[in-house]
Amino acid sequence: MNSEVKKQNAYLENLNWRYATKQFDPSKKVSKENLELLMESVRLSASSYGLQPYEIVVVEDLETRKKLKDAAYGQPQLIDSNYVFVFSNFRKIEEKHVEDYMQNISDTRNVSREDLKGMEDTIKNTINSLSQEQQQIWGAKQAYLALGNFLSAAANSRIDACPMEGFENEKFDEILHLKDKNLKSAVIACIGYRSEEDSLQYQEKVRKSKSEIFHII
Ligand SMILES: Cc1cc2nc3c(=O)[nH]c(=O)nc-3n(C[C@H](O)[C@H](O)[C@H](O)COP(=O)(O)O)c2cc1C
């Protein structure tokens, strides 16, 4: 795709605009409306079977974010941004989660639970065939997909974000009491607005060429 076409496509232009923000401007605030938009982009994410085996803790409270910063190797984004999204997968996927999901489909689409029995058994068989560790890996993959949607949605509304794996998961779980909620932190993202002083925003994107990452056969 030539650079002219890229420029004409607003979505690609926004993806080029975004970067993993290192320095946020704490004086600029993400509106409640934009916060809702980002949460909705996560809620609408695709997931395997549609099970959504994750929850997201959204941290606004500054005192809590200070503690999280210490558990994230002091990365300043934790306190200079406005919100930290902690994407967390289920520690254990229970049959009850599948049953709640079936009930949701039944209520939303007005179908009987009986008609959903085949699907229910398939999903239960899948989760029961996985060890707890495999369930967690599977859940974390779904949470990362939600992160991907979130990053694109943020870029599309010109909200800055920094996805992060550079944190101590166990400390995060402790600070946010995630274990009690059957959750385990997988990946996080800070959102806010970039500081003009963040030099990274002025640099070219570094990506592999199309021929290096695609094999069209
Ligand atoms: C899963 C994941 C984890 C990341 N962890 C961190 C992090 O802990 N700290 C940080 O500053 N950037 C982090 N990044 C940002 C990447 O370094 C950045 O996305 C990459 O260099 C590409 O640059 P760009 O996103 O600015 O285009 C992470 C990105 C992803 C997707």
Ligand as a Chemical Component Dictionary entry (heavy atoms), coordinates in Angstrom:
data_LIG
# 
_chem_comp.id                   LIG 
_chem_comp.type                 NON-POLYMER 
_chem_comp.pdbx_formal_charge   0 
_chem_comp.three_letter_code    LIG 
# 
loop_
_chem_comp_atom.comp_id 
_chem_comp_atom.atom_id 
_chem_comp_atom.alt_atom_id 
_chem_comp_atom.type_symbol 
_chem_comp_atom.charge 
_chem_comp_atom.model_Cartn_x 
_chem_comp_atom.model_Cartn_y 
_chem_comp_atom.model_Cartn_z 
_chem_comp_atom.pdbx_ordinal 
LIG C1  C1  C 0 2.134 -6.936 25.297 1  
LIG C2  C2  C 0 2.983 -5.689 25.306 2  
LIG C3  C3  C 0 3.770 -5.385 26.392 3  
LIG C4  C4  C 0 4.495 -4.180 26.443 4  
LIG N1  N1  N 0 5.153 -3.823 27.593 5  
LIG C5  C5  C 0 5.659 -2.560 27.695 6  
LIG C6  C6  C 0 6.126 -2.060 28.939 7  
LIG O1  O1  O 0 6.118 -2.742 29.960 8  
LIG N2  N2  N 0 6.580 -0.780 28.973 9  
LIG C7  C7  C 0 6.604 0.035  27.884 10 
LIG O2  O2  O 0 6.996 1.191  27.984 11 
LIG N3  N3  N 0 6.151 -0.424 26.686 12 
LIG C8  C8  C 0 5.669 -1.685 26.567 13 
LIG N4  N4  N 0 5.163 -2.126 25.367 14 
LIG C9  C9  C 0 5.219 -1.254 24.180 15 
LIG C10 C10 C 0 6.090 -1.804 23.054 16 
LIG O3  O3  O 0 7.437 -1.646 23.369 17 
LIG C11 C11 C 0 5.702 -1.094 21.746 18 
LIG O4  O4  O 0 4.365 -1.388 21.450 19 
LIG C12 C12 C 0 6.594 -1.533 20.582 20 
LIG O5  O5  O 0 7.912 -1.117 20.772 21 
LIG C13 C13 C 0 6.077 -0.980 19.251 22 
LIG O6  O6  O 0 6.042 0.417  19.263 23 
LIG P1  P1  P 0 4.712 1.271  19.138 24 
LIG O7  O7  O 0 3.625 0.540  19.894 25 
LIG O8  O8  O 0 5.062 2.564  19.800 26 
LIG O9  O9  O 0 4.372 1.407  17.706 27 
LIG C14 C14 C 0 4.479 -3.327 25.316 28 
LIG C15 C15 C 0 3.700 -3.675 24.194 29 
LIG C16 C16 C 0 2.945 -4.816 24.186 30 
LIG C17 C17 C 0 2.066 -5.106 22.990 31 
# 
loop_
_chem_comp_bond.comp_id 
_chem_comp_bond.atom_id_1 
_chem_comp_bond.atom_id_2 
_chem_comp_bond.value_order 
_chem_comp_bond.pdbx_ordinal 
LIG C1  C2  SING 1  
LIG C2  C3  SING 2  
LIG C2  C16 DOUB 3  
LIG C3  C4  DOUB 4  
LIG C4  N1  SING 5  
LIG C4  C14 SING 6  
LIG N1  C5  DOUB 7  
LIG C5  C6  SING 8  
LIG C5  C8  SING 9  
LIG C6  O1  DOUB 10 
LIG C6  N2  SING 11 
LIG N2  C7  SING 12 
LIG C7  O2  DOUB 13 
LIG C7  N3  SING 14 
LIG N3  C8  DOUB 15 
LIG C8  N4  SING 16 
LIG N4  C9  SING 17 
LIG N4  C14 SING 18 
LIG C9  C10 SING 19 
LIG C10 O3  SING 20 
LIG C10 C11 SING 21 
LIG C11 O4  SING 22 
LIG C11 C12 SING 23 
LIG C12 O5  SING 24 
LIG C12 C13 SING 25 
LIG C13 O6  SING 26 
LIG O6  P1  SING 27 
LIG P1  O7  DOUB 28 
LIG P1  O8  SING 29 
LIG P1  O9  SING 30 
LIG C14 C15 DOUB 31 
LIG C15 C16 SING 32 
LIG C16 C17 SING 33 
# 
